[in-house]
Amino acid sequence: MSEYLKTLEPLIRQKSNLTDAREFHARVNVIFHNEEAKHYDKLHTEMWESLPVQYDLLIADVKPHIKNNQPLKMLDVGCGTGLATQMLLNADMDSRVAEIHLLDTSEEMLKQAVKRSAKWGKKVLDINGDVNILHEQYDIILISSVLHHIPDLPAFLEKISSLQKSGALLITMQDPASEAQNNQVLEGRKKEYQQYYESKRVNKTIIERAIHKAKRLFKEPDYINRVNKKLLEQKIINQPLTDSEIWSVTDIHVEGLPYSAGAGISKEQLVNYLKNNTLISYRTYGFYGTMGSNLDERYRKLEHELALSNDQNGRHFCSAWIKA
C-alpha cells in the first residue's frame, strides 16, 4: 500500500477488487473525470466568475520575472477542459505564449480542452497521460485545481521541476490551503457573513442553498450511478461507492471527506518540495469560506479588496515560482 494512500486502505479492503492503492486511485480518477468532463464547465461557473481576479494579480506578480523576450512554451498539467489555460491567456499572457501542451489522464477532459484551444491561435499538442511520460522542458508550467488530487506531492513536484527550463515559471491555482484549517480570522469572517444574512432576515441557509444547488447539479440524477457502473464493469469495485467515498479518492487532500488525507496543502510543504524553485508570489482567496461569486454584492466587494491587499487568510491559495 502506498505511503501516500494509506487513508484509502479501509475503503479498498471494503469495496475494491484491487489491492494496489496506486492503481485503484488512478483508475477511479480517470473514470470519474471522464464523466465530469461532460459537465465540468457548467458545474464550475464559479471559477469563471471568481478566478480571473486571481490570475490577473498573480500574472502581475510574475511578469517582472519573465526575462525571455522569445515566445514561450507552456505546459498545462491536468488541463481539464482548458479553462485554466484560457484564464491565464486572458490575464495579459496571450501575446507571450506561442505553444501550449495540454496534459490530462482523462481522454474526455482532453477532448474538451482541444475544442477550446481552437480559438487560441496557438500551436497546441494534446497528451493523454501523467507527467511521468513527459521529457521536454517548458518556460511556463500551469497546475490548476490539480495538486489536491495528487497523493505523492513530493515525487510529483520533483518531476515538475525536471520539466522546467532554467528561469521557467511554475503557477499553481485553486487548491485548499492547510493554513485555513482552524484559522480564527477565516472562521470569524464566515460567521460574520452568516450573521449578515440573519440580520437581514434572510434564511441563514442561503449560502448552504447555493452550495446545495451546485452539488445537485454536480451529482445530476445519474452522475454518480454512471461512475459506479463503469467501476463495476471494469471490476475495480465490487459494490457501489457513495459520492463522498468517490470524492475521498479524487480529492485526496481535501478536508471533510471520510477517506481523504484531509489537511489541505501548506505553503511550507510547497517550499520544501520545490527546492529548485524560488517563491515569487503566494496569494489566498475565498476569504469568507467560499468562492467570491457565491457571495452577495457587498461581500464580493470585500472579497475583492482583501485579494488586492494580499490577505493571507483565504480558504484557497495560488502561487508562482521561478526555477533557478
N, C-alpha and C positions, 0 to 999 in steps of 0.2 A: 504494500500500500504506500503510495507516495506520501512523503512527509507533509506536503502542502495540501493534501486532500483528505487528511485524517478525519475531518469533521463529517465527511460523507460516508464513512465506514458503516455506521448503523443503517443508513438508507440503502446502501449497496447490498449489505447482508440480507435486509428485509425484502427488497423488491427487484434486485437485479440478477440477471443470469451471468453477468460478467464478474470477474474477480479483480481485474486490473482497473484501478481507480482512474488512471490517466485515460484509458480507452473509454471508460464509462463517461467521464466528464466531457471528453472530446466529442463523442458520438451524440450525446444528449444535446450539446451546444449546437452542433451542426443542424440537427433536425429542428430544434426549437427556432433557430434563426432563419432557417429556410421558410418556416411557416410565418414567422414575424415579418419577413421581408415583404409579404403581400400587403401588409397594413402599416408598416413602420412609419411612414411619413404622416399618415393620418393620426396614428397613436401618439406621435411626439411633436405635435404642433407647438407645444410649449418651448421646444428647443429653437424652432424658427423664430419665435417671438422674443425669447429671453437671451439666447446666447450671442447674437450679433454684437451686443454691447461688450461682452467679454472678449470676443475676437478682436474688436476694434482696439480695446485697451491693451491687450496682450501684444498685438502686432505693433502698436505704437511703442511699446517697451522694446520690442525685438529689432525694429528697423535700424536703429543706430549700429547694431552689431552685424548687419549684413554688409560685408566689405566687398564681396564679389559683385562686380557690375555685369557679369555674364548671366544669361538666362539660367534659371535654377531648375534642378531636377528634384522632384518631390515624391515621397512615398507616403501613402495614407494606409496605415495599418489597421485592419478591421474596419474597412471603409464603409461597411453597411451600404446604404443606398446612395452614398456620395454626398450626403447632406453636409458633413463636416468640411470636406474639401470646398464645397460651394460657398460655405460661410467664410472660410479662410480667403478664398479668392475675392469675395465681396469686401473683405476688410483691407482693401488697398494693396492686395498682393497679386492681382490678376496680371499686371504688366510684367511682374518679375518671374513668375513661374511659367516655364515653357513646356515641361514634360512631367507627366503625373503617372505614377504606378499605383494602381488600386489593388490592394491585397485583402482577401477575406476567405475564411474557411467555408463560408456559405455561398454556394453557387447562385442561389436565388437573390441574395443581397447583391452579389457582384453584378448580376444581370441588371438590377435596378440602377446601380451606380454607373454602368456603361451607358445606359439610356440617358441618364442625366448628363454624362460627360460630353454628349454630342453637342451641347450648347456652349462648351467651354472654349472651343477653338484651340485646343492643346493636343500635343502628342500624348496619347493615353495607351497604357498597357494594363490589361487586367490579368491578375494572377490568383488562381484558386489554390489556397493552401495557407500554411502558417509561416511565420518569419524564418523558420529554420531552413526553408528551401531557397532563401534569398542569399545572394553573394555580391550583388552590386553595392555601390555606395551612393549616398544621396546628400544633397545640400540642405534639404528640409525633410524631417520626418514628423508626421502628424499622427497622434494617437488620441482619438476622441471617443469617450464612453466605452473604453476598452480595458483599461488597467484593472478595474474591479471584476473583470471576467477571468483574469489570468491567475491561476493558482500559484505558480512559481515565479513570482515577480523578479527575484534576483537573476535567474537564468534568462528570463525574457528580456530584461533591460540590458543585460550583458550582450545579448545578441543584437539588440537595437543599437547599442554603442558601436558594435563592429560594422554596422551598415552606414555609419556617419562618416562623411569626409572630415578632414581637419577643418575646424571652423564651422561645421554644419550645425544647424539649429534643430532642436527637438521641442515639439509643442504638445502638451497634453491638455485635455479639456474634459469636463463633465465626469468627475469621479468623486465619490464620497470622502470627505476629509475626516480622518480619525480624530482630529483635534476638535471636531464638532460634538463628539460624544461627551456628555456631561459638561458642556460649555455653558456656563451660567449666563453669559451675555446673550447667546443664541436662545437659550431657554426663556430668558426674560422677554426677548423680542417676540417669540412665539406666543407667550402668554399675553403680551400687550396686544398683539393682533387679534387674538381670540376675544379679549375683553373689549376691544374697539367695536367688534361686531355686536357683542352682547349689549353694549351701551346704546347702540342704535336700534335695539330690539329686533335685530335680525337674528334668525335662528343660528345658534352657535355652530351648527353643523354645516354652514355654508362652505367652509374650506373642505370639510370632510365630503360634502356632496360633490364638489369639483373633483376631488381625488377619486371618489367612488365612481363618478361618471367616466373618468379616464380608465379606471380599472374595468368597468363594464365593457367599454369599447375594446379595451385590450384583450379581455377574455372572451369577446364575442361568443355567441351561443355554442359554437362547436370548435373554438380555437384550441383549448387545452385537449379536447377529445381527439382532434386531428394529430396533435403532437403525440399523445399516448398511443393512438392507433399505429403510427409509424414505429414508435419504440417497441411496441408489442410485436408487430410484423417482423421486425428485424431481430427479435429475440434479445433485445438489450435489457428489457424488464420482463417480469413475469406477472405483474399486476399494475394497474394504472397508478401514476404519480399524481398527487394533488398539485394545484398551481403553486403553492408555497414550496413544495418539495422540488419542483422543476426550477423555480427561481433560486432555490438554495444552490443548485448545481450551476446555473448560468451566472448568477451574481454572487460569486463565492466570497467577495469581500464586503458585501452589503449587510448591515446590521438588521436585526429583526426577523431573520429567516431561520427556520428550525435547524438547518444543517450547514449553514454558511460559517465562514470564519468570523464574519460579522463585526469587524473592528474598523472598517474603512481603511484608508491609506494615508500615512502620515508624511509630512514634509521631511522629517528626519529619515524615514525609510528611504525615500527617493534620493536624498543626498548620499546616503550610504551605498545605494545600489548603482548610482550614476557617478562613480568615482572619476571617470574620464570627462565628465561634464561639469561646467560651472553654471550655477543657477543665476539666471538673468532676472526672472520675474516669477513671483508666486502670488496669485490673487484668489480670493474666495468670493462666493456669491450665494444666493439663497439665504439671505440674512434673516428671513422670517420662517425658515424651515421648508420653504417650497420655492419653486421657480417663480421669477418675477411676474410672468404673465398670468399666474394664478391669483395674484393679489388685486385688490381694487386700485383705483386710480391714485388715491392718496399714498398708499403704501408702495405702489410701483415707483412713484417719485422718490420716496425714501430709499427704496432698494437701489435705484439709480445713483442717488447721492452717495450712498455707502460704497458702491462699486467704484465711483470716481475717487473716493477718499482712500481707496485700497484697504478698507477694513478687513481684518483677518478672522472674523467670527462667522463666516458663512458656512452653510451646510455642504456646499460643493467647492472644489478648487480647480484651477487651471494653472499651468506653469510653462515656463520657457527656459531652455537650457542651451548652452553652446559647448561644443566639444573642443578641447584643447588641440 
